[in-house]
Amino acid sequence: MGLFGFGKKGSDIVDLAERYRKQKEREEIAKTKQTEKSSPPGMFSFFDSPPKSNSAQDYEGVIDLSNNSDEKKKRFAKRLVDMTEKLEELSNSIYHLQQRIEVLEKKANLNRLD
């Protein structure tokens, strides 16, 4: 790869939008299937359609980025809050230990003077 397109030996192009396009195609297919299912059935329509499956199997491989990112943000915020609380607790315990050490040092110094 070269700077500003100079000195390129080959075109190494990564199409990140392809996954998004496939996801949209799957969603459109699922919508068309739902509209076909909602049409009034004929007398022998049960021969035409495959057996009904779980909705999780219909949407296998489809990632809902909006919902996923919101959940990730919430989990991340919760982790940050938990970590800050733990840090505060640890800093408080360190402070108390320092105070105890100072008290012990004072007692030790008083015992040496006697």
C-alpha positions in Angstrom: 0.0 0.0 0.0 1.2 3.4 -0.8 0.5 6.8 0.6 -2.3 8.7 -1.2 -2.6 5.9 -3.8 0.9 6.0 -5.0 2.9 2.8 -5.2 0.0 0.5 -4.8 0.9 -3.0 -5.8 -2.6 -4.4 -5.8 -6.0 -3.3 -4.9 -6.7 -4.6 -1.4 -10.3 -3.4 -1.0 -12.4 -4.6 1.9 -16.1 -4.2 1.4 -17.6 -3.8 4.9 -21.0 -2.9 3.5 -21.5 -6.4 2.1 -22.6 -7.8 5.4 -25.1 -5.0 5.9 -26.5 -5.6 2.4 -26.9 -9.3 3.2 -28.6 -8.5 6.4 -31.1 -6.2 4.7 -31.8 -8.8 2.1 -32.6 -11.4 4.8 -34.9 -8.9 6.5 -36.7 -8.2 3.2 -37.1 -12.0 2.6 -38.4 -12.4 6.1 -40.9 -9.6 5.6 -42.1 -11.1 2.3 -42.5 -14.5 4.0 -44.6 -12.9 6.7 -46.9 -11.1 4.2 -47.3 -14.4 2.3 -48.2 -16.2 5.6 -50.7 -13.5 6.4 -52.6 -14.0 3.1 -55.8 -16.1 3.5 -55.0 -19.8 3.1 -56.7 -22.0 0.5 -58.3 -25.3 1.1 -55.0 -27.3 0.7 -52.5 -24.6 1.5 -50.9 -26.8 4.2 -49.2 -28.7 1.3 -47.7 -25.5 -0.1 -45.9 -24.2 2.9 -43.2 -25.9 5.0 -43.9 -26.6 8.7 -43.6 -23.5 10.9 -40.3 -23.1 12.7 -39.2 -20.9 15.5 -38.6 -17.3 14.8 -35.0 -17.7 16.0 -34.3 -20.1 13.2 -35.8 -17.8 10.6 -33.5 -15.0 11.7 -30.3 -17.1 12.2 -27.2 -15.0 11.4 -29.1 -11.7 11.5 -27.6 -9.2 13.9 -29.6 -6.3 15.2 -26.9 -3.7 15.7 -29.2 -1.0 17.3 -30.4 -3.2 20.1 -27.0 -4.9 20.5 -25.2 -1.5 20.8 -27.7 -0.2 23.4 -27.2 -3.4 25.5 -23.4 -3.1 25.2 -23.6 0.6 26.3 -25.7 -0.3 29.3 -23.4 -3.2 30.3 -20.4 -1.0 29.8 -21.9 1.8 31.9 -22.7 -0.7 34.7 -19.2 -2.1 34.6 -17.8 1.4 34.9 -20.0 2.1 37.9 -19.0 -1.1 39.5 -15.3 -0.5 38.9 -15.5 3.0 40.3 -17.3 1.8 43.4 -14.7 -0.9 43.9 -11.9 1.7 43.5 -13.5 3.9 46.1 -13.8 1.0 48.5 -10.2 0.1 48.0 -9.0 3.7 48.4 -11.0 3.9 51.6 -9.5 0.7 52.9 -6.0 2.0 52.0 -6.6 5.2 53.8 -7.8 3.3 56.9 -4.7 1.1 56.8 -2.5 4.2 56.5 -4.1 5.7 59.5 -3.6 2.4 61.5 0.1 2.4 60.4 0.5 5.9 61.6 -1.0 5.0 65.0 1.3 2.0 65.3 4.3 4.1 64.3 3.5 6.6 67.0 3.1 3.9 69.6 6.3 2.3 68.5 8.2 5.6 68.8 6.7 6.2 72.3 7.9 2.8 73.4 11.4 3.5 72.2 11.6 6.7 74.2 10.7 5.0 77.4 
